[in-house]
Amino acid sequence: MSALRPVILAGGSGTRLWPMSRKHYAKQYLTLNGKTTMLQATAERISALSSEAPFVICNEETRFLAAEQMRQISLDNARILLEPAGRNTAPAIALAALEALSNDEDPVLLVMPADHMISDPSAFNATVETALPLAQSNHLVTFGIIPTRPETGYGYIHAGAPLAGHDGFAVDTFVEKPDAATAEAYLASGAYYWNSGIFMFRASCYLAELETFRPDVMAACRAAFEGKQGDLHFLRFDEAAFLACPDVSIDYAVMEQTSHAVVVPIDAGWSDIGSWSALWDASDKNADGNCEIGDVLSLNGSGNYINAGSRLVAAVGLQDMIVVETKDVVFVAPKDRVDEIKELIKDMTAKDRPELNHHRVVYRPWGQYDSIDMGDRYQVKRITVKPGAKLSVQKHHHRAEHWIVVRGCAKVTRGEETILLSENQSTYIPLGEIHALENPGKIPLELIEVQSGSYLGEDDIVRLEDKYGRV
């Protein structure tokens, strides 16, 4: 089945799972239920179906995070396509289809969001194999989740006539999120499926339908693709051309318009993990119905989701609550009111709260840093540099830095000199001095950085050289 090309949609911010999910570290990059992240689980799920390296679609801010997570599961050959801006799923898939066709091939694309949970991968793969002939014969396949409850938070697909010789149906209509009474009727009828957002079709078929129904989207994507440039594992597209592209989903642009859409039912333990209550539903629980992750002490409580990310969380008598603790935020809400997080996010956005964008631990292509203390004119970071990695050659206009090596070996460039520092040794980088930090060793380099100065923002970095293309 080498003709099957996986396309993983890894954009989006996942704000409904804040504070664990943030703009630059969204839920698809989190480990929520298992040992791998949602992105990694998505890639591994379909590895038995296709030997083709996946296309991963993300943005500039998360490109190194996506690449590192692919490397961790030995998918170093994954092709990472960078959206210049968020324009929804129809343009993103068009870029992937154009790239697939650029090698004189016309593969079947299996398009999957990276932030969905599927508890029965074998059933998922079996359904994909069953539906593959439909895609090969120029149908546009969408997978409909067999509903288990009258859900009002999902869109639905109304199945039409059954397909001769196949386990599927012609699509009658796509239906918006219903009210409770309508959802009850949909469930009782047996003819409606939840819209999974998972699709399968030939690259050429999708582009032909997009050209027919949304030529404006097709023209913008083609222009953006013509300006593509490769960079390491990444593929960039012409930003100006892509910014002219309308913001539209594949449902509105193509699937609701085409006469070639078919729906194949699937029962594989699917969840989009669209809220904290949905994550509680999908998680393992103890005898009291509690999902407890991390250092949790809970007495006389039931039906709770408690996630302690960095310290002890102790609770007494909680019923049906969500408690999420990270290094910089504690979030508490009744399980039946988690949808109100949308209003909380709006308020935080208006106040420009940095906690919306980053965790206290920030990931970079060379490693990570944790801002462990901050005050007037000073900041303290714990920095970890991967073996063989090097930070950019840079300088600062407003701060000086002290570095103390805690573990490993540091190669430090400071002006015209280069020095090696081992554990318990330190150095000082004066304000304005050109400098660089590198880990020449075989183990992670850990150091404490103390910054002092009039301005300590990350934008006070003047990069002169950078192996990751950030100059």
Disulfide bonds with the S-S distance in Angstrom:
none
